[in-house]
Structure formats: C-alpha cells, structure tokens
Amino acid sequence: TATAIGKFFGSIAAGIMLDRIGTRVALVGGPLTGCIAALLCAVVPWFPFVLVLSLCIGAADSLGATAREFSAIDLARRNQRGRLISSMHGTHNIGAAIAPFIGGWLTELFSFKAAFIGYAMACALTALLGAVGPNTGAPVAANETSESVRGWGATALRQRLRGLLVLFREISPDLRPTFVALVLATLVSQSQRIIVQSMLPLYAGTYLHLSPSQIGMLFTISGVIVFAMIIPAGLLMDHVGRKWCTVPSTGAPALVFLLIPLTDSFTQLALLVGIAGVAQGLSLGSLATSTYDVVPSHARGRLQAARRTIAELGSGVAPLIGGYLADQFNPGVPFLVYAPLLIFSATLLALVGRETLER
C-alpha cells in the first residue's frame, strides 16, 4: 500500500518536473532515490520507517519510469512510438514477473536483506545509464508559466484544478474528446487488471476448486501471451493504427468478464485468461502512445500525469469494490459489474476517439 501511494504521488511529481526541467534529473534522481531507500530497508529495524522508505521507492519508480518513457519518445519518430513504448511496457512486465523469483532466491540463499541490496544495485546501474544517456530538455513553452501555487488549502486546490483545466484547453479542440476517452480507458483498464489479480484466484479457488498450482498456471498463461504480443502490438500500432490496439484491448476483456462467471472448468477459464492476455498485450503502451500523439509537447508531462493519476485512483478503489461485491454476493459478481464499464469505454474509443497515427 505504501509503495502504491508513493507511485501515485510520484506520477504527479514526474509530470511537473519533466515539463519544467527535462529528463536528466529524473533519470538519475529517481533510480538513485530508490537505491538509497532500498539500502536503508536492508538495515533499519523499525517497520514504520520501512513503510516510509517503501513510499519513497514507489515515488522513485514512477519518476524514473516516466522519464525513461519521455526520453524514448523524444528519440523516436512518431511512426515508431508504438513499437518503442510497447517494448518498454513489455520489458517492465517481464521484470515484474521475474523479480519476485530473483528476490525469493536471494532471500533463501542469503537473507531478506540480499533482496533489497540486489534491487539497490539494479537502481544504481539504472542511475548510471541515465547519467550517460542523452538529456531531453524541457520545452521552451513550459518555462512560460505563471507563479507556482503554494500550499494545499481549499484555495490552492481550486487553483490547481483551474491550472489543469487550462492545460486541457491547450489540447487541440478536435482532439480533446479523444483525450477524455483515453483517460477513461486508462482508468477502466487498470481497474479491470486489479479485479483480475484479486478476484480471479478467489473465484477459481472457491467456486471451481482449482489447486494453487492451477491458479498459478492461469497467470503464467497470461504472462506468456502478453510477452508474445510485445512485437505484434507495436507493429500494429505503427503500421495499421492506434485504435486497432486501444479498442480491442478494452472491449475484449468485457467479453471475458461476462463469461468468467459461467465457467466450470480449468480449461474454460484458461481459454478466457488467454484471450485476456491477448487484450493486455495489445494494451502495452497503446493508451500512452495515443496520449503522446494527442497532447502538446510542452504539457505532455502534466497531462500524462493527470491521466495516470486518475487511473491510479480507479485501481485503488477497484479492490474495495470487488471485495465488497464478493462478500455480498460471490466472486463472480465483480466481473459482471465491471463488464459494462469496459463496453462503454471501448465504444467511446471507437466512436469518439480519433485515429492518431499519421499516415
């Protein structure tokens, strides 16, 4: 939870920092902060302090990841963005899948401290690469801003909301509905992934009586398919169109969610998980790529941060809603409740959102 909170605030800070001072500070400072926090986690004896450090690690992760994405966007042509962002998101997923195994192996071989030290070493290497890599400066227009808002009172919050509205108005009028559709799609997409991660094991274990190994195999199937989709998704985005990824990646999970409560065997559930894996593979960076196509360069950090912050709020609430529905009814109900949101989001992307791939 502390790491998730850190990522939430890290996304906000990243948007402001990258628009104002460029990527170099974030490329070095983010991983370096994670390195120091991880080393401290290995030696501090107080759990409250570990929670604070976990928050710092989450914020540093968001800051560094966003900066790397920005740098990659600046180095690639517009018709290469899909492949680049898809490969970056896919690599992140691979790391997220492998890291727990490495951490567990280090813990068994040495102690839990070794896992933190290993993470700190990886962060240090990332900071070094960020220091020697190209620096992307802040756009000129980003420096022409009014005085920063101070404080977090009611007046300051209203000023920040007005500032966000001003940023939204800097998007081309014909692309504003597309941006709104992308924000909603990001919120719904992240929420549905959280529902799958939290409710699928509960449904599979309680109602289908699957073994832990079978439940683990379901997620392995999904992970393998997502990995296999990295290159095809990027090619589809860059050569056919962004909407050929954004719409199916939002609409296909709706069908999966409607059918999951009807399954009665491992084979049926594995088939649906496989379809969801294809959809997740198509979603690798497709919403981020489309957003980069839509927003102006001098405001892309703050507008991307706004999109992701709203999505983080949705994914934070999703487990609470899913758990409540599962307690009141059964673990299959959350899937049925979220399916209409996915259908609405996919419809909005298809009918309101514009194709942003330049031909």
N, C-alpha and C positions, 0 to 999 in steps of 0.2 A: 504493500500500500504506500509506504514511504517513497519507494522508487517511482511508482506511478504518479504520485503528487509532484515529485521532482521533475519528471518528464513533462507534466502539464505546465509548470512554471518555466521550465527550460525552453519549451516551444515559444512561449510569449517573449522571453528574453532574446531568443535567437532571431525572431523576426525583426525586432527593433535594432539589435546590434548589427545584423548583416546589412540592413538598409542604410545604416549610418556610417559604419567604419569598415565594411568589407569583410572578407572571409578569413584572412590570415590569423587574426586574434582568436577567432572561434575554432579554427582548425588546430591550433596549438593549445589554446587555453582550455577547451572542452576536454580533450583526452588527458591533459596534464592534471586538471582537477580530478578526473576520475582515477588517475594513477595515485595521487596523494590520498584521496579518500579510501581507496582500496587498501593501501598500505596501512592506514590508520585502523581500518576494520580488522586487520590481522592482529593488532596489538592492544587495542583498547579493551578494558574489562567491563565497561558499562553499556548495557543494552540501549538506554535512551540515546547515548552518543552514537551507537551503531545506526539507529534509526535516522539521526541527523545526517550521518555520512551516506546512508542509502539514498536519502533525498538528494544529496549533492551528486551522487553517481547518476541518478536519474536525470537531473538537470544537465549534467555534463554530456550524457549520452545524446539527449535531444539536440543540444547545441552543436556538438561535433557532427552528428548525422545530417542535420540541416545544412551546415556549412559545406560538407562534402558534396551534398546534392547540388548546392548552388554553384560550386566550383565546376562540377561536371557539366552543368547546364551551360556555363559560360565557355567551356572548351569544345562543346559540340554544336554542330549545325542544327537548325530547327528540325530537319527531317531525320536526325539521328537521335533525338531526345528519347523516343520510345525505347529503343534498344538499350541506350545507356541507363536510363532510370530503371527499366525492368531488370537489367543485370545487377544493378546496385541493390534493389529491393530483394531480389532473389538471393544474392550473396548474404544479405543481412539475415534472411530466413534460414539459410544453411548454417550460419554461425549460431543463430538462436537454437537450432536443433542439435548441433554438435557440442556446444559449450557446456550444457549440463553433464554430458558424459565425461568430458575432459575434467570438469570440476570434481565430479564424483571419483574419478580415477586418481586425481591428485590427492583428494582427501583420504582415500583408502591407502594410498601408497605412503603418504607423509602425515598430514593432518589437515583440518579445515583451513588453517592459515595458508597452506600452499595454494588453495584455490584463489584466494584474494591476491596473493603475490603473483600468480600466473596472470590474473586479469590486469594487475598493475603493470606487468611487463608488456602486455599487449597494448595497453594505453600509452605507455612510454614510446613504443615503436610507432604508434599512430601519430603521436605528437611530433616525433622526429620527421616523419614523412610529410606532415602538414607544414613543418618549418621549411623544408627544402622544396616543396611544391610551389606551383605558381600562385600568386596572390591576386585575388579579384577585388578591386577597389569598389567602394560604394559609388553608385551612380551620382552624377552631378546634381540631378534634381532632388535627390534625397537630402542634400545639405541645405536646401532652401525651405526649411521647416520653421514653424513658429516655436516659441519657447516651450520647453518640456513641461508637462503637467506634473505637479508635485503633490504628494500625499495620496491617501486612499479614502478620503471622506466622500460624502454624497456629491458634493460639487465636483471634486476631482473625477469621480466615476462618470458623471454626466459629460464632463469634458472629454474623457477618453472615448466614450461612446460616440460623441459627435465627431471626434477625430477619425474613428473607424468608419463612420458614415461618409466623411469627406474622402477617405481612401477608396471606399466603394464607388463613389462618384467619379473617381479618376479612371475607372474601367470604362472602356468604350461602351456607349449606351446599348449597342446591339449585342454586346457580349455579357451584359450584366445578368440577364436571366440564366445564361449558361453557368456563370459563376455560382449563382444561388443553387442551381441544380447539382453542381459538383460538390458544394458544401453539404447539402442534404445527403447526397450519395455517400460521401465520406463518413458522415455520422452513422448512417444506416449500415454501411459495410463493416465498419469497425464494431458496431453493436452486435451484428449477426455473428461475427467471428468469436466474440466473447460468449455469446449464447452457445455456440457450438462447443467451445472449450469447457464451459461449465456445465451445460445441461446434457450434452451427448453422453458422457460417461455415466451420469446418473440414470438417464433413460435406458442405456444399454445394459447397465448392471441390474437395475431394479425391475424392469419390465421384460427384457429379453434374456436376463440371467446369463449374460456373457461373462467370461472369465477376464481377469485383469490383463492377461496376455492378448486376448482377442480385442479388448478395448484399445490396448496399446497398438495393436496391428492396424486398427482403423486410422489412427493418426499417422502411422507410418505410411500407409497407402496414400493418404492425403499429401504428406510431405514429399514423397517420391514424385507424384504427379505435378505438384507445384514446381519442383526442381526441373522437371522435364519441360515445363511450359515457359521457362525464362526466355529462351531464344525465340520460340514461335510467337509469344506475346509481343516482344519488341519488334519483330518483323511485321506483325500485323498492324501495330500502331503506326509504324513509319511508312509502310507501303500501301496499306489499304485505308486506314482511318482510325482515329482515336475512339470513335463511338463503337467500332466493331469490338472493342475491348470493354469500354465502360458500361455499355448497355447489357451485354450478356453476363458480365461479371456481377451485375446487380440483380438481373432478372432470373438467372439460373438458380441461385440459392433460394429464391421464393418457391420454385417448384420443389426443390429438395426439402424445404421446411414443411411444405404441405404434405409430403409423402412420408416423412420420417415417422410420424405417429401411427402410420399404417403398416410399418414393417413388423415382421415377426421372426426374422432370422438374421444371422450374421451376414449371409450372402447379400440379402436385400439392402441391409444397412451399409455394407461395404460398397455396393454399387452407387448408392446415393452419396456416400462420402467421396467416392471417386469423381462424381460429377461436380460436387462442391470444390474438389481440388482443382479441377479444370477452371472453374469460375474464379477461384482465388489466384490461380496462375495468370489468368487474363487480367486480373486486377493489379498485378505487380507494377506499381508506378503509373498506371493508366490515368488515375484521377489526378495525381501530382503533375504528370506531363501535360494533361489538358489544362490544368490550372496555370502552369507556366505559360502556355500558349495564350491565355486569356488576360492575365494581369499585366499592367505596365511594369517595366523593368525596375523603376525606381521605388516601387511599392510592393514588389513581389514578396519580400521577406515578411512584412507585416500582414499581407493578405493571405499568404500561405500559412502563417502562424495562426491567423484567425480561423481559417478552415480546419486546421488540425486541433486547435483548442476546443472548438465546438464539437469535433469528433471525439476528443478525449472525454468531454463531459458526458456524451452519449454512452461511450463504452464504460464509463464509471458507474452510470445508473443501470446499465443493462443487467449486471449480475443481481442487483437488488430486485429488479422487476422479475427476472427469470426465477430467482429463488422464491419470491412471494407466490408466483403463479404455480410453481412446482409444489409448494407446500399446500396451497389451497385446493389444487386440482390434481395434476400429475405432471411429470417431467416432459410430457409431450406437448402440453399446452403452450409453453413459451414459443415453441416453433410456429404454432398456428397463429399466435398473436403477432409475431414479427413478420410473417409472410406478407400481409397486406402492405406494410411499410416498404418492403423490398419491391413489391409490384409497383407501388406508387412512384418510388424513386426511379426505377428503370423506365417507367412511362415518361416521367419528367425529362430524363436524359434523352430519350428517343425523340420526343415531340417538341420540347422546348430548347434543349441544348443544341448548340451548333457544332458542326464538324470543324475542328480547329486545325487539322492537318493541311498545310499549304501544299498545293499541287502545282 
